[in-house]
């Protein structure tokens, strides 16, 4: 048996019945005082420190709150060291200075971790502990008392503390593993959607492009269910290039560098033109001065129209460019009947689209549901036609869309389609549009990702379960 030191308590060494040296279990009253002192950390001192930190944060900012947090932690550790010095006879770590410091650190760190998890578990279970001062006082110290109990002399005390710890941890894990109730507001915020403007509708013969709520219901864009009913895109681009690819002449003429000219099929034509044809586009490359100008159109544009455009190339006029664009030598125009010119930015050039928008590409048949807050929303803003259409509806038409709008409470509901979309279909869709139900929104909107340590812990607990 080792010799007693001056730091040892007289109660640290005793003689058991039969003369065998060993350590005896302390009496209940000192143990209760020891556990009550540890209990005070979570029930009184830690909530007080938390309140001090909040006041400091709002009063002095983040820099000062870090200093305050360090001081609070030091104060709690000092308190626990005083507790273990006063009650060292009841703890297995109370005999030495190093043991007492270890006890204080274990109770503070492990107890605080248990306090935080317990707080989270009671909030998830909606027990209201964090909102009730009395419950916080009564229950907040449990984790610290349990850690201290696990370090008390006497196997009976430690067995009780261990049993309670295992039971509470198991209950907490079971609570945290449960799926949290759907937080619809959080889903809406994460998706930048306002519930009052979340509407759905089903359009016969169409399928939702996004926000598919099931059963043909959609909340935004719709495209024809039969792709064959979508008219092809018609466009012509005119782009000038100043360099050629060295050593390339698959069509009997060098191809302009950076130009995406089709080379699958090439046919020489009169006047030195070479007609190039590919699966998606076709057209010509024509030398105009020092520039090599590509005249390219979609396959829906007639060959004769492209040939005529290639033969009528000239520098674009100020009127064709508009007031905001100067002629830099990059812009060429052509005579293309039935098409309206516009500008492209990268690379600079001209693009021609049909003057009649009713049959050009998917946009001409696409349908879109728009919902906006009614206050300050002018249904007739930037429209070419805006007339009452009965049943509270307003018919609206712009340059390339038409459809119907209706006021529903605090929102305006619009169902607009390309000019080839059926007006009767648009009218009925505007009448049928309704607010999405909570169940439909939950079906479409993904739950927000974990944003806190607790969220990550709960997801991990569910994953390992």
C-alpha positions as CSV (number, residue, x, y, z in Angstrom):
1,X,0.0,0.0,0.0
2,X,1.4,3.4,-1.0
3,X,2.2,6.0,1.6
4,X,-0.3,8.7,2.3
5,X,0.6,12.2,1.0
6,X,-0.2,15.6,2.5
7,X,-2.8,16.1,-0.3
8,X,-4.8,13.0,0.6
9,X,-7.8,13.2,2.8
10,X,-8.0,11.0,5.8
11,X,-11.1,9.4,4.3
12,X,-9.2,8.4,1.1
13,X,-7.7,5.4,2.8
14,X,-9.6,3.1,5.1
15,X,-9.5,-0.4,6.4
16,X,-12.3,-2.7,5.3
17,X,-13.7,-5.3,7.6
18,X,-11.2,-8.1,7.9
19,X,-8.2,-5.8,7.9
20,X,-8.0,-5.4,4.1
21,X,-7.0,-1.9,3.0
22,X,-9.2,-0.2,0.4
23,X,-11.6,2.6,-0.2
24,X,-15.0,2.9,1.3
25,X,-18.2,4.4,-0.2
26,X,-18.9,7.9,1.2
27,X,-22.0,8.6,3.1
28,X,-25.1,9.8,1.1
29,X,-25.3,13.3,2.5
30,X,-21.8,14.4,1.2
31,X,-22.5,12.7,-2.1
32,X,-25.8,14.7,-2.4
33,X,-24.0,17.9,-1.7
34,X,-21.3,17.1,-4.3
35,X,-23.9,16.3,-7.0
36,X,-26.0,19.4,-6.1
37,X,-23.0,21.6,-6.5
38,X,-22.4,20.1,-10.0
39,X,-26.1,20.4,-10.8
40,X,-25.9,24.1,-10.1
41,X,-23.7,24.5,-13.2
42,X,-26.4,23.6,-15.6
43,X,-29.4,24.9,-13.7
44,X,-28.1,28.4,-12.7
45,X,-24.6,29.2,-13.8
46,X,-24.7,28.2,-17.5
47,X,-28.0,29.9,-18.2
48,X,-26.7,33.0,-16.5
49,X,-23.5,32.9,-18.6
50,X,-25.6,32.5,-21.8
51,X,-27.6,35.5,-20.9
52,X,-24.4,37.5,-20.3
53,X,-23.1,36.5,-23.7
54,X,-26.3,37.5,-25.5
55,X,-26.3,40.9,-23.8
56,X,-22.6,41.4,-24.7
57,X,-23.2,40.4,-28.3
58,X,-26.0,42.9,-28.8
59,X,-24.2,45.6,-26.8
60,X,-20.6,45.3,-28.0
61,X,-20.5,43.0,-31.0
62,X,-18.7,39.8,-31.8
63,X,-15.2,40.8,-30.7
64,X,-16.2,41.5,-27.1
65,X,-18.4,38.4,-26.9
66,X,-15.4,36.1,-27.5
67,X,-13.6,37.6,-24.6
68,X,-16.8,37.3,-22.5
69,X,-17.1,33.7,-23.5
70,X,-13.5,32.9,-22.4
71,X,-14.1,34.6,-19.0
72,X,-17.4,32.7,-18.5
73,X,-15.7,29.4,-19.3
74,X,-12.8,30.3,-16.9
75,X,-15.4,31.2,-14.1
76,X,-17.2,27.9,-14.5
77,X,-14.0,25.9,-14.4
78,X,-12.9,27.8,-11.3
79,X,-16.2,27.1,-9.6
80,X,-15.9,23.4,-10.4
81,X,-12.4,23.3,-9.0
82,X,-13.7,24.9,-5.8
83,X,-16.5,22.3,-5.7
84,X,-14.1,19.3,-6.0
85,X,-11.7,20.7,-3.4
86,X,-14.5,21.1,-0.9
87,X,-16.0,17.6,-1.7
88,X,-12.9,15.7,-2.8
89,X,-13.5,12.8,-0.4
90,X,-16.5,11.6,-2.4
91,X,-14.8,11.5,-5.8
92,X,-12.3,9.0,-7.3
93,X,-10.4,12.0,-8.7
94,X,-10.4,14.1,-5.6
95,X,-7.1,12.9,-4.1
96,X,-4.6,14.9,-6.2
97,X,-4.4,18.3,-7.8
98,X,-4.2,16.8,-11.2
99,X,-7.2,14.5,-10.5
100,X,-9.3,17.5,-9.3
101,X,-8.4,19.5,-12.4
102,X,-9.4,16.5,-14.6
103,X,-12.7,16.2,-12.7
104,X,-13.5,19.9,-13.3
105,X,-12.7,19.6,-17.0
106,X,-14.6,16.4,-17.4
107,X,-17.7,17.7,-15.7
108,X,-17.6,21.0,-17.6
109,X,-16.9,19.6,-21.1
110,X,-18.9,16.4,-21.0
111,X,-21.7,18.0,-19.0
112,X,-22.0,20.9,-21.4
113,X,-22.2,18.5,-24.3
114,X,-24.9,16.6,-22.6
115,X,-26.6,19.9,-21.6
116,X,-26.7,21.0,-25.3
117,X,-27.9,17.7,-26.6
118,X,-30.5,17.5,-23.9
119,X,-31.7,21.0,-24.7
120,X,-32.0,20.1,-28.4
121,X,-33.8,16.8,-27.7
122,X,-36.4,18.4,-25.4
123,X,-37.0,21.1,-28.0
124,X,-37.5,18.5,-30.7
125,X,-39.9,16.6,-28.4
126,X,-41.7,20.0,-27.8
127,X,-41.4,19.7,-24.0
128,X,-40.8,23.4,-23.7
129,X,-37.9,23.1,-21.3
130,X,-35.9,25.9,-23.0
131,X,-38.9,28.2,-22.7
132,X,-39.7,27.6,-19.1
133,X,-37.4,29.0,-16.4
134,X,-38.5,26.6,-13.7
135,X,-38.0,23.5,-15.9
136,X,-34.6,24.9,-16.9
137,X,-33.7,25.2,-13.2
138,X,-34.9,21.8,-12.3
139,X,-33.6,19.8,-15.3
140,X,-30.7,21.8,-16.7
141,X,-28.2,20.4,-14.1
142,X,-28.9,16.7,-14.8
143,X,-26.0,16.2,-17.3
144,X,-23.4,17.7,-14.9
145,X,-24.7,15.8,-11.9
146,X,-24.6,12.5,-13.9
147,X,-21.0,13.1,-15.0
148,X,-20.1,13.8,-11.4
149,X,-22.0,10.8,-10.3
150,X,-20.0,8.5,-12.6
151,X,-16.9,9.7,-10.8
152,X,-18.2,9.2,-7.2
153,X,-16.6,6.6,-4.9
154,X,-18.6,3.5,-4.5
155,X,-19.8,1.2,-7.2
156,X,-23.5,1.6,-6.1
157,X,-23.5,5.3,-6.8
158,X,-21.7,4.9,-10.1
159,X,-24.1,2.1,-11.2
160,X,-27.1,4.3,-10.6
161,X,-25.5,7.2,-12.5
162,X,-24.5,5.0,-15.3
163,X,-28.0,3.5,-15.6
164,X,-29.6,7.0,-15.7
165,X,-27.0,8.2,-18.2
166,X,-27.7,5.3,-20.6
167,X,-31.4,5.7,-20.3
168,X,-31.3,9.4,-21.0
169,X,-28.9,9.1,-23.9
170,X,-31.0,6.3,-25.4
171,X,-34.1,8.5,-25.1
172,X,-32.4,11.5,-26.5
173,X,-31.0,9.5,-29.5
174,X,-34.5,8.1,-30.2
175,X,-36.0,11.6,-30.2
176,X,-33.3,13.1,-32.4
177,X,-33.5,10.3,-34.9
178,X,-37.1,11.0,-35.6
179,X,-37.9,12.9,-38.8
180,X,-38.7,16.4,-37.9
181,X,-42.2,17.6,-38.9
182,X,-42.2,19.1,-42.3
183,X,-41.3,22.8,-42.1
184,X,-43.2,24.1,-45.1
185,X,-42.1,27.6,-44.5
186,X,-38.4,26.5,-44.5
187,X,-38.9,24.7,-47.7
188,X,-40.6,27.7,-49.3
189,X,-37.7,30.0,-48.2
190,X,-35.1,27.6,-49.4
191,X,-36.7,27.5,-52.9
192,X,-37.4,31.3,-52.9
193,X,-41.2,30.7,-53.3
194,X,-44.0,32.6,-51.7
195,X,-46.9,30.5,-50.6
196,X,-49.5,33.1,-51.7
197,X,-48.2,33.0,-55.3
198,X,-47.8,29.2,-55.5
199,X,-50.5,28.1,-57.9
200,X,-51.0,25.0,-59.9
201,X,-53.0,24.1,-63.0
202,X,-53.4,21.2,-65.5
203,X,-53.4,22.0,-69.2
204,X,-54.8,19.2,-71.5
205,X,-52.3,18.1,-74.1
206,X,-49.4,19.6,-72.2
207,X,-46.8,18.4,-69.6
208,X,-45.2,20.5,-66.9
209,X,-41.6,21.6,-67.7
210,X,-40.7,22.1,-64.0
211,X,-42.5,22.1,-60.6
212,X,-44.3,18.9,-61.6
213,X,-46.9,18.3,-58.8
214,X,-48.1,15.0,-60.3
215,X,-51.2,14.2,-62.3
216,X,-50.3,16.8,-64.9
217,X,-50.4,19.6,-62.4
218,X,-47.7,22.2,-62.9
219,X,-46.8,25.6,-61.4
220,X,-44.8,27.3,-64.1
221,X,-44.0,26.3,-67.7
222,X,-45.8,23.8,-69.9
223,X,-44.8,22.2,-73.3
224,X,-46.8,20.1,-75.7
225,X,-46.9,16.4,-74.6
226,X,-46.4,15.5,-78.3
227,X,-43.0,16.8,-79.5
228,X,-44.1,16.5,-83.1
229,X,-46.6,19.4,-82.5
230,X,-43.7,21.8,-81.7
231,X,-42.8,23.8,-84.8
232,X,-39.1,24.0,-85.7
233,X,-37.0,27.1,-85.0
234,X,-36.5,29.4,-87.9
235,X,-33.6,31.9,-87.8
236,X,-30.7,33.2,-89.9
237,X,-27.4,34.4,-88.5
238,X,-24.9,36.7,-90.3
239,X,-21.5,36.8,-88.7
240,X,-18.2,38.2,-90.1
241,X,-14.8,36.7,-89.4
242,X,-11.3,38.0,-90.3
243,X,-9.2,34.8,-90.2
244,X,-9.3,31.4,-91.9
245,X,-8.3,28.0,-90.6
246,X,-4.9,27.2,-92.1
247,X,-4.8,24.1,-94.4
248,X,-8.6,23.4,-94.2
249,X,-10.6,23.3,-97.4
250,X,-13.1,20.5,-97.1
251,X,-15.7,22.4,-99.0
252,X,-13.3,23.7,-101.7
253,X,-12.8,26.9,-99.7
254,X,-11.1,27.6,-96.3
255,X,-13.5,27.8,-93.4
256,X,-13.4,30.9,-91.2
257,X,-11.7,30.4,-87.9
258,X,-14.1,30.1,-84.9
259,X,-17.1,29.8,-87.3
260,X,-19.3,26.8,-86.8
261,X,-20.0,26.2,-90.4
262,X,-21.5,22.8,-91.5
263,X,-19.2,20.7,-93.7
264,X,-21.1,17.4,-93.9
265,X,-22.3,18.2,-97.5
266,X,-20.9,20.9,-99.8
267,X,-22.1,21.9,-103.2
268,X,-20.5,24.4,-105.5
269,X,-23.1,26.9,-107.0
270,X,-22.9,29.6,-109.6
271,X,-21.3,32.9,-108.8
272,X,-18.6,31.2,-106.7
273,X,-21.0,30.3,-103.8
274,X,-20.5,27.0,-101.9
275,X,-23.6,25.6,-100.2
276,X,-22.9,23.9,-97.0
277,X,-25.4,21.6,-95.4
278,X,-25.5,19.8,-92.0
279,X,-28.1,18.0,-89.9
280,X,-29.0,21.1,-87.9
281,X,-28.0,24.1,-90.0
282,X,-27.1,25.0,-93.5
283,X,-25.8,28.1,-95.4
284,X,-22.9,29.9,-97.0
285,X,-19.6,31.6,-96.4
286,X,-19.0,34.6,-98.5
287,X,-15.9,36.8,-98.8
288,X,-16.9,40.5,-98.5
289,X,-13.8,42.8,-98.7
290,X,-11.4,41.4,-96.1
291,X,-14.0,39.7,-94.1
292,X,-15.4,36.2,-94.4
293,X,-19.1,36.4,-93.7
294,X,-21.1,33.3,-92.7
295,X,-24.8,33.2,-93.5
296,X,-26.3,30.3,-91.5
297,X,-29.9,29.3,-91.0
298,X,-31.8,26.5,-89.3
299,X,-32.9,23.6,-91.5
300,X,-36.5,25.0,-91.3
301,X,-35.3,28.0,-93.4
302,X,-35.5,27.5,-97.1
303,X,-32.4,27.0,-99.2
304,X,-33.4,29.6,-101.7
305,X,-33.9,32.2,-99.0
306,X,-30.4,31.6,-97.7
307,X,-28.9,31.8,-101.2
308,X,-30.7,35.1,-101.8
309,X,-29.4,36.4,-98.4
310,X,-25.8,35.4,-99.3
311,X,-26.0,37.3,-102.6
312,X,-27.4,40.4,-101.0
313,X,-24.8,40.9,-98.2
314,X,-23.8,44.5,-97.3
315,X,-22.7,46.4,-94.2
316,X,-25.6,47.0,-91.8
317,X,-27.1,50.5,-91.7
318,X,-27.4,52.6,-88.6
319,X,-31.2,52.1,-88.7
320,X,-30.7,48.3,-88.7
321,X,-28.2,48.5,-85.8
322,X,-30.2,50.9,-83.7
323,X,-29.1,53.9,-81.7
324,X,-27.1,52.0,-79.1
325,X,-24.7,50.2,-81.5
326,X,-22.0,51.6,-83.6
327,X,-20.9,50.1,-86.9
328,X,-17.5,48.6,-86.1
329,X,-17.2,46.6,-89.3
330,X,-18.5,43.4,-87.7
331,X,-22.1,43.9,-88.7
332,X,-23.5,42.8,-92.1
333,X,-27.1,42.7,-93.2
334,X,-29.0,41.0,-96.1
335,X,-32.4,41.1,-97.7
336,X,-34.5,38.4,-96.1
337,X,-38.2,38.8,-96.8
338,X,-40.5,38.0,-93.8
339,X,-37.7,38.2,-91.2
340,X,-36.8,41.0,-88.7
341,X,-33.1,41.7,-87.9
342,X,-31.6,41.8,-84.4
343,X,-28.1,42.0,-82.9
344,X,-26.0,39.2,-81.4
345,X,-23.3,39.9,-78.9
346,X,-20.9,37.0,-78.8
347,X,-19.7,36.9,-81.5
348,X,-21.0,40.3,-82.8
349,X,-23.4,39.9,-85.7
350,X,-27.0,39.9,-86.9
351,X,-29.8,37.4,-86.3
352,X,-33.0,37.3,-88.3
353,X,-36.2,35.8,-86.9
354,X,-39.6,35.6,-88.5
355,X,-41.6,38.8,-88.4
356,X,-44.7,36.7,-87.8
357,X,-44.0,35.0,-84.4
358,X,-46.9,32.6,-84.6
359,X,-45.0,29.7,-85.9
360,X,-41.4,30.0,-84.7
361,X,-40.1,27.3,-82.5
362,X,-41.1,25.9,-79.1
363,X,-41.9,29.4,-77.7
364,X,-44.8,29.8,-80.1
365,X,-46.7,26.9,-78.4
366,X,-45.3,27.0,-74.8
367,X,-47.6,28.0,-72.0
368,X,-46.6,29.7,-68.8
369,X,-48.5,30.2,-65.5
370,X,-47.5,33.5,-63.8
371,X,-48.8,34.6,-60.4
372,X,-47.9,38.0,-58.9
373,X,-49.0,40.2,-56.0
374,X,-51.9,42.3,-57.3
375,X,-50.9,45.5,-55.5
376,X,-49.1,47.7,-58.0
377,X,-49.4,45.1,-60.8
378,X,-50.9,46.6,-64.0
379,X,-52.3,43.8,-66.1
380,X,-52.1,45.9,-69.2
381,X,-48.5,47.0,-68.8
382,X,-46.5,46.6,-72.1
383,X,-49.4,44.9,-73.9
384,X,-50.6,45.4,-77.4
385,X,-54.2,44.4,-76.5
386,X,-55.8,44.3,-73.0
387,X,-59.6,43.8,-73.0
388,X,-62.2,42.4,-70.6
389,X,-63.2,38.8,-71.5
390,X,-66.0,38.0,-69.1
391,X,-66.0,35.8,-65.9
392,X,-63.5,38.3,-64.4
393,X,-60.9,37.5,-67.1
394,X,-58.8,40.0,-69.0
395,X,-57.4,39.0,-72.4
396,X,-53.9,40.3,-72.9
397,X,-51.6,40.1,-76.0
398,X,-48.0,41.1,-76.4
399,X,-45.7,41.0,-79.4
400,X,-45.2,37.2,-79.2
401,X,-47.6,35.9,-76.4
402,X,-51.3,36.0,-75.6
403,X,-53.5,34.7,-72.9
404,X,-55.8,35.6,-69.9
405,X,-55.4,37.2,-66.5
406,X,-57.7,37.1,-63.5
407,X,-57.6,38.6,-60.0
408,X,-57.7,36.1,-57.2
409,X,-57.7,37.8,-53.8
410,X,-54.4,39.5,-53.3
411,X,-52.8,38.0,-56.5
412,X,-53.1,38.3,-60.2
413,X,-53.0,35.0,-62.1
414,X,-51.9,35.0,-65.8
415,X,-51.8,32.1,-68.2
416,X,-49.9,33.1,-71.3
417,X,-48.8,31.2,-74.3
418,X,-47.1,31.6,-77.6
419,X,-49.2,33.0,-80.4
420,X,-49.8,29.5,-81.8
421,X,-51.3,28.2,-78.5
422,X,-55.0,27.7,-78.4
423,X,-56.9,30.7,-76.9
424,X,-59.7,28.5,-75.5
425,X,-57.1,26.3,-73.7
426,X,-55.5,29.4,-72.2
427,X,-58.8,30.8,-71.0
428,X,-59.8,27.5,-69.3
429,X,-56.4,27.2,-67.7
430,X,-56.7,30.7,-66.2
431,X,-60.1,29.8,-64.7
432,X,-58.8,26.4,-63.4
433,X,-55.6,27.7,-61.8
434,X,-55.8,27.3,-58.0
435,X,-53.5,27.6,-55.0
436,X,-51.2,24.6,-54.4
437,X,-52.0,22.6,-51.3
438,X,-49.5,22.1,-48.5
439,X,-49.2,18.4,-49.6
440,X,-48.5,19.4,-53.2
441,X,-45.9,21.9,-52.1
442,X,-44.2,19.3,-49.9
443,X,-44.2,16.8,-52.8
444,X,-42.3,19.3,-55.0
445,X,-40.2,21.3,-52.7
446,X,-37.1,19.5,-51.3
447,X,-36.5,19.8,-47.6
448,X,-33.8,22.3,-46.7
449,X,-30.3,20.9,-46.2
450,X,-28.8,20.8,-42.7
451,X,-27.8,24.2,-41.6
452,X,-26.7,23.6,-38.0
453,X,-24.6,21.0,-36.1
454,X,-27.8,19.6,-34.7
455,X,-29.2,19.1,-38.2
456,X,-26.1,17.2,-39.2
457,X,-26.2,15.1,-36.0
458,X,-29.8,14.2,-36.6
459,X,-29.1,13.2,-40.2
460,X,-26.1,11.1,-39.0
461,X,-28.2,9.3,-36.4
462,X,-30.9,8.5,-38.9
463,X,-28.2,7.2,-41.4
464,X,-26.6,4.8,-38.9
465,X,-29.9,3.6,-37.7
